[in-house]
Amino acid sequence: MTVAVELTGRRSASPVATANEVAVRRLGLVEYEPTWHAMRSFTDARDAATPDEVWLLQHPPVYTLGQAGRPEHLLRETGIPLVKIDRGGQITYHGPGQLVAYLLVDLHRRRLKVRELVQLMEQTVIDCVADYGLRAQRKDGAPGVYIDGAKIAALGLRVRNGRSYHGLALNVDVDLAPFSWINPCGYEGLETIRLKDFDVTDDVDRVGERLLGHFERLLPPAAPADRQA
C-alpha cells in the first residue's frame, strides 16, 4: 500500500537527534512527487541546528529526469509516469523492490564538499554490497556503483545553500524491465542489475538497515558551531 508523506512530523524517526546525529525516517512505499516536495520543504525550512536526516523508502513505478536531462533517453511509451526534477543527471527508474535513501545533509556542518559526499555515497553502497560477498566499483565519469560493468546503484543530488537532498537508489529485487525502456542515466545499452541476481534474499528493509549503518559510520562528525564558517 502506498502511504502519504507528511511535510511535518517524523514517521519512524528518532524522537530526539542532535546536530551531530542523523534522524531516520522509514517511510515504506510512498509516491514520488510528494516525497520530492517534502525534501525541498525540509531543506528550505532547516537551520544550523536542524539534525541531518536519512529517508529510507520505496517508490511506485516512476521515471525521473534530471534538470539537464534529455527526454529522448526514454525510448518508448511505457505508461509509467515521467517526472522532471531538480537533481543532476539524466533519466532513471524507481519502483518497488528498489531501496531509495534520501540524504538530507548539511555539508558545511559536516565539512564536506559535494564531490566528497558523492564519494561517500558510493562507498556506502560498495561497503553494503560487500556484506553480501559482492565486489562493487566506482566508474570514472559515471557516478554510481557497478558490478562487472553493470549498474546496481544510481546517485543523484541537489545542493542548495550547502544542504543536500535526493540521494541514492540501490536495486534489491526490483523489476529490471523498465530499465530496458530507457538509456539508464543517459548511457545507451547500460546493463542494470540487482542484488537478487546474486542470490541475495534480504528484502529492501533489511538491506536498508545495512546501508544506513555504513552511511552513519562513514559520515564525518559535525563541526562545533564556532567552527562552521
TAVENLIN-V778959 format. One record per helix or strand of 2 or more residues. SS is the DSSP state (A for helix, B for strand). FROM is the first residue (numbers start at 1). TO is the last residue. If there is no record, write none. Layout:
SS_FROM_TO ; SS_FROM_TO
This chain:
B_22_30 ; A_32_45 ; B_52_58 ; B_62_65 ; A_71_73 ; B_82_84 ; B_91_94 ; B_98_104 ; A_107_110 ; A_114_130 ; B_145_147 ; B_150_160 ; B_163_171 ; A_177_181 ; A_184_186 ; A_195_198 ; A_204_218 ; A_225_227
